[in-house]
């Protein structure tokens, strides 16, 4: 079974940066579009960035220009570089292959995610 593992979160001040990593130990997602999702307190999980197998990217409006999704298929990893973080970015961040049924859905079971907290 494919399991997703996220890391790299932490507590930062507004304007700070973080780099999140996603991997699937023992499995490969190289054949899938991959995405990063976040779930803010009291809100549903939403897709915020995705990257195709060919490296083309798409972003939710509120992260475009601040976040960069990338992948390294040789390492079976997906990354999210986050810059100029805002308080509103505070959320738990998850990776998954986006499911066509909705922008908050992934095709595999969710991992633990990694917490990003942006606070003064």
Secondary structure as the mmCIF struct_conf table of DSSP 4:
data_model
#
loop_
_struct_conf.conf_type_id
_struct_conf.id
_struct_conf.beg_label_comp_id
_struct_conf.beg_label_asym_id
_struct_conf.beg_label_seq_id
_struct_conf.end_label_comp_id
_struct_conf.end_label_asym_id
_struct_conf.end_label_seq_id
STRN STRN1 UNK A 5 UNK A 7
STRN STRN2 UNK A 10 UNK A 12
TURN_TY1_P TURN_TY1_P1 UNK A 14 UNK A 15
STRN STRN3 UNK A 18 UNK A 23
TURN_TY1_P TURN_TY1_P2 UNK A 25 UNK A 26
TURN_TY1_P TURN_TY1_P3 UNK A 30 UNK A 31
BEND BEND1 UNK A 32 UNK A 32
STRN STRN4 UNK A 34 UNK A 39
TURN_TY1_P TURN_TY1_P4 UNK A 41 UNK A 42
BEND BEND2 UNK A 43 UNK A 43
STRN STRN5 UNK A 46 UNK A 51
TURN_TY1_P TURN_TY1_P5 UNK A 53 UNK A 54
STRN STRN6 UNK A 57 UNK A 59
TURN_TY1_P TURN_TY1_P6 UNK A 61 UNK A 63
STRN STRN7 UNK A 64 UNK A 64
TURN_TY1_P TURN_TY1_P7 UNK A 65 UNK A 66
STRN STRN8 UNK A 67 UNK A 72
TURN_TY1_P TURN_TY1_P8 UNK A 73 UNK A 76
STRN STRN9 UNK A 77 UNK A 82
BEND BEND3 UNK A 84 UNK A 84
HELX_RH_3T_P HELX_RH_3T_P1 UNK A 87 UNK A 89
STRN STRN10 UNK A 91 UNK A 96
HELX_LH_PP_P HELX_LH_PP_P1 UNK A 97 UNK A 97
STRN STRN11 UNK A 98 UNK A 98
HELX_LH_PP_P HELX_LH_PP_P2 UNK A 99 UNK A 99
TURN_TY1_P TURN_TY1_P9 UNK A 100 UNK A 101
TURN_TY1_P TURN_TY1_P10 UNK A 103 UNK A 104
STRN STRN12 UNK A 106 UNK A 106
BEND BEND4 UNK A 107 UNK A 108
STRN STRN13 UNK A 114 UNK A 118
#
